[in-house]
Amino acid sequence: MGILKYIFIIFLGLFSLGEVFRFDVVNFSVKPIDIAAVILFVVWVPQLFKKWKKDIRSNSLFIPIILFVGIMCVSLLFNIKNFSGDEIFVAFSYTLRWILYASLFFVVKNFSNKFKEKIIYLFLGIGAAIVFFGFIQYFFYSNLRNLYYLGWDEHMHRMFSTFLDPNFAGSFFVLYLIFLAGIFLFFLKNNKIQQVLLVGLISVFTLTSIYLTYSRSALIMLFVSAFIFLILAKKIKWLILIIGLSTLFIFISSKNFYIENINLFRIASTEARIDSAKVGIEIIKNNPFFGVGFNAYRYAQVKYGFRSVIGSKSSHADAGADNSFLFITATTGIIGLIFYLNLLKEILKKAHANYKKYKDKDKDIRKYIGLILIASVGGIAVDSFFINSLFYSFVMIWIWILLGLIENN
C-alpha cells in the first residue's frame, strides 16, 4: 500500500491545479489529475482482485455503481449507429473517467485510519490553496477574454480560481466551506484552539470567495448545504449568521448590478439555462428509454440541429446540459435516471448510517465527515439543477473521497 499512498498524495496535489493545465487528445481534453487517476487505478488493480469478494462486491454501493456503469455502456451501444467511431470513442472515454473517479471510493476506504487523517489535512491544504489562487486571480486576472477562443466565457469581475468558471468554483467553495465547518466543530470539541482559529480564518476567506463568484447557484447551494449541516449539528444560530451576511453582501453589491456579469438578477444567463433545458427535454422526447448515449450529448445537439459542428467543438458548455438530471436522462434515458437516483440514495443512506453510528461520539472525526457528506450531497443535488455539477470532475472526486473516508478499513 506504500506506493499507492504516495501516488494518491500526488493525485490530490494535482487537484488544486483545476482546469488550468489541460490538453486535447483525439478530440477530448485530458488534465494532469486524469493521468494520475489512471496510474492510481493501475497500481490499485492488485488490491482490486485481492479484495474483490470480501471488500468490494459485498459493499452496498457496488451494485448501484455497476448498474449505472452498465446503463452508460448500453446507452452508447444502443446508439452506436448514430455517431462516428471517433465520436463513440470520445463519449466512451468519459464513461471510463467516471469509473476512475468512482474507484476512488474503494481506494480510500481501504487506507488505514491514520492515513485517512492525513487525507483530511490534505483536503484542508488543497481547498485553502484553491481559495488563495482565487483571490490572486480576482485581483490580478479579472476576466478570461483572452481565452475566449478556447471556448471559455470571459466571466468579468468574478472569482473563478483555477476552475476557470465561477459557477463550478462556487460549487467547490461551498463544498469546502461545509468541510471546514465540520472540521471546525471537531477541533472545537477536542479543544484544539490553534486549529480552531486557523480553520475559522480560512472559513471567512472561503465564504467571501463564494460571494465573489457572483454565482446564484452557489448561493442557493450554500443555503441548502448550510441548512442541512446546521440542523443536524444543532447550530441553527450559524444559519442566521450566514443569511445575514448574504443579505448584507447582496445589499452592498447591488450598486454594481448595472454590470451584467455581477448582477445577481441578470437575465441573459437565466434565459440560457431555460434554452438549455428546452434542448434537453426535446432530446429526451426523442430518446426516452436509453437516451442518446452517455456523454454523446454534444454530438446529439449537432444531429438535432441545436448546435453547429464548429461551435460545438469549441464550446465547453455543449458537452452537457446545465441541469444534471436532464443530462442523465437525455444521455442514458429514464432507466439511467432511475439507476443514478438509486446510487444517490445509497450514498446518502451510507452517509446517514455513519452519522447515526457516531452521533454521540463528539470527539470522533468520522461523525463530522458523515455530517459533511450528507450536507455536501444534498447541496450539490440542488446545485445540479442549475449547472451540471454532479458530473463535474472535481466535485465527483471530492464526494467519492469523502465517502471513502467514512468507511471502516
C-alpha positions as CSV (number, residue, x, y, z in Angstrom):
1,M,0.0,0.0,0.0
2,G,3.0,2.3,0.3
3,I,3.4,3.3,-3.3
4,L,-0.4,3.7,-3.6
5,K,-0.3,6.3,-0.8
6,Y,2.4,8.3,-2.5
7,I,0.5,8.3,-5.8
8,F,-2.6,9.3,-4.0
9,I,-0.9,12.3,-2.4
10,I,0.4,13.4,-5.8
11,F,-3.1,12.9,-7.2
12,L,-4.5,15.2,-4.5
13,G,-1.8,17.8,-5.1
14,L,-2.8,18.0,-8.8
15,F,-6.4,18.7,-7.7
16,S,-5.5,22.3,-6.9
17,L,-4.5,22.9,-10.5
18,G,-8.1,22.6,-11.6
19,E,-8.6,23.3,-15.3
20,V,-5.5,25.5,-15.7
21,F,-3.5,22.7,-17.3
22,R,-5.3,20.6,-19.9
23,F,-4.6,19.4,-23.3
24,D,-6.6,17.8,-26.1
25,V,-6.1,14.1,-27.1
26,V,-8.2,12.9,-30.0
27,N,-11.0,15.5,-29.6
28,F,-11.3,15.2,-25.8
29,S,-9.5,17.0,-23.0
30,V,-7.1,15.5,-20.5
31,K,-6.0,17.0,-17.3
32,P,-2.9,16.0,-15.2
33,I,-5.3,14.7,-12.5
34,D,-6.8,12.3,-15.0
35,I,-3.4,10.8,-15.8
36,A,-2.7,10.5,-12.1
37,A,-6.1,8.8,-11.7
38,V,-5.2,6.2,-14.4
39,I,-1.9,5.5,-12.7
40,L,-3.6,5.2,-9.3
41,F,-6.1,2.8,-10.7
42,V,-3.4,0.6,-12.3
43,V,-1.4,0.4,-9.1
44,W,-4.6,-0.4,-7.2
45,V,-5.7,-3.2,-9.5
46,P,-3.9,-6.0,-7.5
47,Q,-5.8,-4.8,-4.4
48,L,-9.0,-5.0,-6.5
49,F,-8.5,-8.7,-7.2
50,K,-7.3,-9.4,-3.7
51,K,-10.3,-7.8,-2.0
52,W,-12.9,-8.4,-4.8
53,K,-15.2,-10.8,-3.0
54,K,-14.9,-9.7,0.6
55,D,-14.5,-6.0,0.4
56,I,-15.8,-4.7,-3.0
57,R,-18.5,-7.0,-4.3
58,S,-20.2,-7.1,-0.9
59,N,-20.2,-3.3,-0.5
60,S,-23.6,-1.7,-0.6
61,L,-22.5,0.7,-3.3
62,F,-21.1,-1.9,-5.6
63,I,-24.4,-2.9,-7.3
64,P,-25.7,0.7,-7.8
65,I,-22.3,1.7,-9.3
66,I,-22.3,-1.4,-11.6
67,L,-25.9,-0.7,-12.7
68,F,-25.2,2.9,-13.6
69,V,-21.9,1.9,-15.4
70,G,-23.9,-0.8,-17.2
71,I,-26.6,1.7,-18.5
72,M,-23.9,4.1,-19.6
73,C,-22.4,1.4,-21.8
74,V,-25.7,0.1,-23.0
75,S,-26.9,3.6,-24.0
76,L,-23.8,4.0,-26.2
77,L,-24.2,0.6,-27.7
78,F,-27.8,1.3,-28.4
79,N,-26.8,4.5,-30.3
80,I,-23.6,3.2,-32.0
81,K,-25.0,3.6,-35.5
82,N,-25.9,7.2,-34.9
83,F,-22.4,8.5,-34.4
84,S,-19.0,8.1,-36.0
85,G,-16.3,5.8,-34.5
86,D,-14.4,8.8,-33.1
87,E,-17.5,10.2,-31.5
88,I,-18.3,6.9,-29.8
89,F,-14.7,6.6,-28.6
90,V,-14.7,10.1,-27.1
91,A,-18.1,9.5,-25.4
92,F,-16.9,6.2,-24.0
93,S,-13.7,7.8,-22.6
94,Y,-15.9,9.8,-20.3
95,T,-17.5,6.6,-19.0
96,L,-14.0,5.3,-18.3
97,R,-13.3,8.6,-16.5
98,W,-16.4,8.2,-14.3
99,I,-15.3,4.7,-13.4
100,L,-11.9,6.0,-12.4
101,Y,-13.4,8.6,-10.1
102,A,-15.8,6.1,-8.6
103,S,-13.0,3.7,-7.9
104,L,-11.5,6.4,-5.5
105,F,-14.2,5.3,-3.0
106,F,-12.8,1.8,-2.9
107,V,-9.2,3.0,-2.9
108,V,-9.7,5.5,0.0
109,K,-11.9,3.2,2.1
110,N,-9.0,0.7,2.4
111,F,-6.4,3.1,3.6
112,S,-5.6,3.0,7.3
113,N,-7.4,5.3,9.7
114,K,-4.0,7.1,10.3
115,F,-3.6,7.8,6.6
116,K,-7.2,8.9,6.4
117,E,-6.5,11.6,9.0
118,K,-3.6,12.8,6.7
119,I,-6.1,13.0,3.8
120,I,-8.3,15.3,5.9
121,Y,-5.4,17.6,6.5
122,L,-4.5,17.4,2.7
123,F,-8.1,18.4,2.0
124,L,-7.6,21.4,4.2
125,G,-4.5,22.4,2.3
126,I,-5.9,21.8,-1.1
127,G,-9.0,23.9,-0.5
128,A,-7.0,26.7,1.1
129,A,-4.7,26.8,-2.0
130,I,-7.7,27.0,-4.4
131,V,-9.2,29.8,-2.3
132,F,-5.8,31.6,-2.3
133,F,-5.4,31.2,-6.1
134,G,-8.9,32.6,-6.4
135,F,-8.0,35.8,-4.6
136,I,-4.9,36.2,-6.7
137,Q,-7.0,35.6,-9.9
138,Y,-9.7,38.0,-8.7
139,F,-7.3,40.9,-8.2
140,F,-4.8,40.3,-11.0
141,Y,-6.7,38.4,-13.7
142,S,-10.2,39.6,-13.7
143,N,-11.5,38.0,-16.9
144,L,-10.9,35.2,-19.4
145,R,-11.4,37.3,-22.5
146,N,-8.0,36.2,-23.9
147,L,-9.1,32.5,-23.6
148,Y,-12.4,33.0,-25.4
149,Y,-11.1,31.3,-28.5
150,L,-10.6,28.1,-26.4
151,G,-14.3,28.0,-25.5
152,W,-14.2,29.8,-22.1
153,D,-16.6,32.6,-21.3
154,E,-15.0,35.8,-20.2
155,H,-16.5,35.9,-16.6
156,M,-15.5,39.5,-16.0
157,H,-15.2,40.8,-12.4
158,R,-15.9,37.4,-10.9
159,M,-13.8,34.9,-9.0
160,F,-13.2,31.6,-10.9
161,S,-9.9,30.5,-9.4
162,T,-8.2,27.5,-11.1
163,F,-11.6,26.1,-12.3
164,L,-11.9,29.0,-14.9
165,D,-15.6,29.1,-14.3
166,P,-17.3,31.0,-11.4
167,N,-20.2,28.6,-11.1
168,F,-18.2,25.5,-10.7
169,A,-15.7,27.4,-8.5
170,G,-18.7,28.5,-6.4
171,S,-19.9,24.9,-6.0
172,F,-16.4,23.8,-4.9
173,F,-16.1,26.7,-2.4
174,V,-19.4,25.7,-0.8
175,L,-18.2,22.0,-0.6
176,Y,-15.0,23.3,1.0
177,L,-16.8,25.6,3.5
178,I,-19.0,22.7,4.6
179,F,-15.9,20.6,5.1
180,L,-14.3,23.4,7.1
181,A,-17.4,23.7,9.3
182,G,-17.3,20.0,10.1
183,I,-13.5,20.1,10.9
184,F,-14.1,23.3,12.9
185,L,-16.6,21.5,15.2
186,F,-14.2,18.5,15.5
187,F,-11.3,20.8,16.6
188,L,-13.7,22.7,18.9
189,K,-14.8,19.5,20.7
190,N,-11.2,18.4,21.1
191,N,-10.1,21.8,22.5
192,K,-7.6,22.4,19.7
193,I,-7.7,26.1,19.9
194,Q,-4.9,26.9,17.4
195,Q,-6.6,24.7,14.8
196,V,-10.0,26.2,15.5
197,L,-8.6,29.7,14.9
198,L,-6.9,28.7,11.7
199,V,-9.9,26.9,10.3
200,G,-12.1,29.8,11.3
201,L,-9.9,32.2,9.4
202,I,-9.9,30.1,6.3
203,S,-13.7,29.8,6.5
204,V,-14.0,33.6,6.4
205,F,-12.0,33.8,3.2
206,T,-13.9,30.8,1.7
207,L,-17.3,32.4,2.5
208,T,-16.0,35.6,0.9
209,S,-14.9,33.6,-2.2
210,I,-18.4,32.2,-2.6
211,Y,-19.8,35.7,-2.7
212,L,-17.1,36.9,-5.2
213,T,-18.1,34.3,-7.7
214,Y,-21.4,36.1,-8.0
215,S,-22.9,32.7,-8.7
216,R,-26.6,32.4,-7.9
217,S,-26.4,28.6,-8.0
218,A,-23.6,28.7,-5.5
219,L,-25.6,31.0,-3.1
220,I,-28.6,28.6,-3.3
221,M,-26.3,25.6,-2.7
222,L,-24.8,27.5,0.3
223,F,-28.2,28.0,1.9
224,V,-29.2,24.3,1.3
225,S,-25.9,22.8,2.5
226,A,-25.7,25.1,5.4
227,F,-29.3,24.4,6.4
228,I,-28.8,20.6,6.3
229,F,-25.4,20.8,8.1
230,L,-26.5,23.2,10.9
231,I,-29.8,21.5,11.5
232,L,-28.1,18.1,12.0
233,A,-25.3,19.8,14.1
234,K,-27.9,21.7,16.1
235,K,-26.2,25.0,15.3
236,I,-29.1,26.9,13.9
237,K,-27.7,30.3,15.0
238,W,-24.9,29.9,12.5
239,L,-27.5,29.7,9.7
240,I,-29.0,33.1,10.8
241,L,-25.4,34.5,10.6
242,I,-24.9,33.2,7.0
243,I,-28.3,34.5,5.9
244,G,-27.4,37.9,7.5
245,L,-24.0,38.0,5.8
246,S,-25.5,37.0,2.4
247,T,-28.2,39.7,2.7
248,L,-25.5,42.3,3.5
249,F,-23.5,41.1,0.6
250,I,-26.4,41.4,-1.8
251,F,-27.2,44.9,-0.5
252,I,-23.6,46.2,-0.8
253,S,-23.0,44.6,-4.2
254,S,-26.4,45.9,-5.6
255,K,-24.8,49.2,-6.5
256,N,-22.8,47.3,-9.2
257,F,-25.7,45.4,-10.6
258,Y,-25.6,47.6,-13.7
259,I,-22.6,45.4,-14.7
260,E,-24.2,42.3,-16.3
261,N,-21.7,39.7,-15.1
262,I,-22.1,40.5,-11.4
263,N,-25.8,41.3,-11.5
264,L,-27.4,38.7,-9.3
265,F,-30.7,39.3,-11.2
266,R,-29.1,39.0,-14.6
267,I,-31.4,37.9,-17.4
268,A,-29.1,36.5,-20.0
269,S,-27.8,33.5,-18.1
270,T,-31.3,32.7,-16.9
271,E,-32.5,32.6,-20.5
272,A,-29.5,30.5,-21.5
273,R,-30.4,27.9,-18.8
274,I,-34.0,27.8,-19.9
275,D,-32.9,27.3,-23.5
276,S,-30.5,24.5,-22.3
277,A,-33.4,22.8,-20.5
278,K,-35.6,23.0,-23.6
279,V,-32.9,21.3,-25.7
280,G,-32.6,18.6,-23.1
281,I,-36.3,18.0,-22.9
282,E,-36.6,17.8,-26.7
283,I,-33.8,15.2,-26.9
284,I,-35.4,13.2,-24.1
285,K,-38.7,13.2,-26.0
286,N,-36.9,11.6,-29.0
287,N,-34.9,9.1,-26.9
288,P,-36.9,8.4,-23.7
289,F,-35.6,4.9,-22.7
290,F,-31.8,4.8,-23.4
291,G,-31.0,8.4,-24.3
292,V,-28.5,9.4,-26.9
293,G,-25.6,7.6,-25.3
294,F,-23.7,8.7,-22.2
295,N,-21.7,11.9,-23.0
296,A,-22.7,11.8,-26.6
297,Y,-24.8,14.9,-25.9
298,R,-22.5,17.3,-27.8
299,Y,-22.9,15.2,-31.0
300,A,-26.7,14.7,-30.4
301,Q,-27.2,18.5,-30.3
302,V,-25.5,18.8,-33.7
303,K,-27.5,15.9,-35.0
304,Y,-30.8,17.5,-34.0
305,G,-29.7,20.9,-35.3
306,F,-29.4,22.7,-31.9
307,R,-25.6,23.4,-32.4
308,S,-23.3,23.8,-35.4
309,V,-20.3,21.4,-35.8
310,I,-17.7,24.2,-35.4
311,G,-19.4,25.9,-32.5
312,S,-20.0,22.6,-30.7
313,K,-16.3,21.6,-30.9
314,S,-15.0,24.9,-29.4
315,S,-17.5,25.3,-26.6
316,H,-17.0,23.6,-23.2
317,A,-20.7,24.1,-22.4
318,D,-22.1,21.9,-25.3
319,A,-20.8,18.7,-23.8
320,G,-23.7,18.6,-21.3
321,A,-27.0,20.3,-20.2
322,D,-27.0,22.8,-17.4
323,N,-29.3,20.5,-15.4
324,S,-27.5,17.3,-14.4
325,F,-30.8,15.3,-14.1
326,L,-31.8,16.4,-17.6
327,F,-28.3,15.5,-18.8
328,I,-28.5,12.0,-17.3
329,T,-32.0,11.4,-18.8
330,A,-31.0,12.7,-22.2
331,T,-27.9,10.6,-22.4
332,T,-28.9,7.4,-20.6
333,G,-32.7,7.6,-20.7
334,I,-35.3,7.2,-17.9
335,I,-33.6,3.9,-17.0
336,G,-30.3,5.7,-16.4
337,L,-32.0,8.4,-14.3
338,I,-33.6,5.7,-12.1
339,F,-30.2,3.9,-11.6
340,Y,-28.5,7.2,-10.9
341,L,-31.1,8.3,-8.3
342,N,-30.7,4.9,-6.7
343,L,-27.0,5.5,-6.5
344,L,-27.5,8.9,-4.9
345,K,-30.0,7.3,-2.4
346,E,-27.4,4.6,-1.4
347,I,-24.7,7.3,-0.9
348,L,-27.0,9.3,1.3
349,K,-28.1,6.2,3.1
350,K,-24.5,5.2,3.8
351,A,-23.6,8.7,5.0
352,H,-26.6,8.9,7.3
353,A,-25.9,5.4,8.7
354,N,-22.3,6.6,9.5
355,Y,-23.6,9.8,11.1
356,K,-26.1,7.8,13.3
357,K,-23.3,5.4,14.3
358,Y,-21.1,8.2,15.6
359,K,-23.8,10.7,16.5
360,D,-22.9,10.7,20.2
361,K,-19.2,10.4,19.7
362,D,-18.3,14.1,19.6
363,K,-14.6,13.5,19.6
364,D,-14.6,11.1,16.7
365,I,-13.8,12.6,13.3
366,R,-16.0,10.1,11.5
367,K,-19.1,11.8,12.9
368,Y,-18.2,15.1,11.3
369,I,-17.2,13.6,8.0
370,G,-20.6,11.8,7.8
371,L,-22.2,15.2,8.6
372,I,-20.2,16.9,5.9
373,L,-21.1,14.3,3.3
374,I,-24.8,14.5,3.9
375,A,-24.8,18.3,3.6
376,S,-22.5,18.2,0.6
377,V,-24.6,15.7,-1.4
378,G,-27.8,17.5,-0.5
379,G,-26.4,20.8,-1.6
380,I,-24.8,19.6,-4.8
381,A,-28.0,17.8,-5.8
382,V,-29.8,21.1,-5.7
383,D,-26.9,23.0,-7.3
384,S,-27.1,20.5,-10.2
385,F,-30.5,21.8,-11.3
386,F,-28.6,24.9,-12.4
387,I,-25.2,23.6,-13.6
388,N,-24.0,20.2,-14.4
389,S,-22.1,19.9,-11.1
390,L,-23.0,16.2,-10.5
391,F,-20.7,15.3,-13.4
392,Y,-18.0,17.9,-12.8
393,S,-14.7,16.1,-12.3
394,F,-13.6,17.9,-9.2
395,V,-17.0,17.6,-7.5
396,M,-17.1,13.9,-8.2
397,I,-13.5,13.4,-6.9
398,W,-14.3,15.4,-3.7
399,I,-17.5,13.4,-3.0
400,W,-16.1,9.9,-3.7
401,I,-13.1,10.6,-1.4
402,L,-15.3,11.9,1.4
403,L,-17.4,8.7,1.0
404,G,-14.2,6.6,1.3
405,L,-13.2,8.4,4.5
406,I,-16.3,7.4,6.4
407,E,-15.9,3.7,5.6
408,N,-14.2,1.4,8.1
409,N,-11.0,-0.2,6.8
